[in-house]
């Protein structure tokens, strides 16, 4: 009888442990983003950041285990966070910051992107 | 005797726990979950392959996501060559916006509208090559030109069709309990994160065997 009780007790404790260790089913969504191109990083610098947003209240970038909060729920509100990450990347050996911001008119396109842009204009419609 | 029995029970419990732990851990490491929610092909999905394919692969993707772009640039051409052109796989891309940013939403709307009523290839190439292009004045003016020149594109962009589609994708993404892109859904099993071509081949072969049984 005692052993049965012991068995059930062990199973209960382990079940509780498993359930409480299970991942929370939150509504947060995350995207990994490689900032190497944006900040002109050499190949040996890890510039992988993660952007997460709950779509309702907050969003943030995670870089090297630290969270950098944005002011809203989308990536356009993360200039400050990107500036902080950019400063760290430059310290780590990345080149001059090209564009941490996504404001209109601030983006320098590569020659290839310019070429594709003009091809999109002429080749996308069925006429 | 009683002591021995207790010992056996404790040992059996430990073994049981280890087995359960290994199964759970294996599932986590395989990144595979079975979903109760079934994903369906939508009229505006970006589809590669034949309706008669053995296997459907749904792919939740965003142009802002570097690993989605990596997959589409580096691995997708091989997938297309080996499995899509041979009629084994149909690849259904569901673009998703994890933000309310107007430029992002508009870029996805024009992508699905051009895919439906125009030639998507160059636009897709551009968005994969330089996703930040969507914030440029030139890109915005190209969208306006398309809307002005083509009534179908205009209707698709401003008639609510593409917007509802983007929202439906977000709805199914949430219903599946997904939290990030890229995510693959194969035979209702969820594979989260980037998968390279070799790994995907292994999964496809396994899932095709499963589908045929």
Interface residues (C-beta under 8 A of the other chain):
Chain A: X2 X3 X6 X7 X10 X11 X14 X18 X25 X26 X27 X28 X29 X30 X31 X32 X33 X34 X51 X53 X55 X73 X74 X75 X76 X99 X102 X103 X104 X105 X106 X107 X109 X110 X112 X113 X116 X117 X119 X120 X121 X123 X124 X125 X126 X127
Chain B: X2 X5 X6 X9 X10 X13 X17 X20 X24 X62 X64 X65 X66 X67 X98 X99 X100 X101 X103 X104 X114 X117 X118 X119 X120 X121 X122 X123 X125 X126 X129 X130 X132 X133 X135 X136 X137 X138 X139 X140 X142 X145 X146 X149 X150 X153 X173 X174 X177 X178 X179 X180 X181
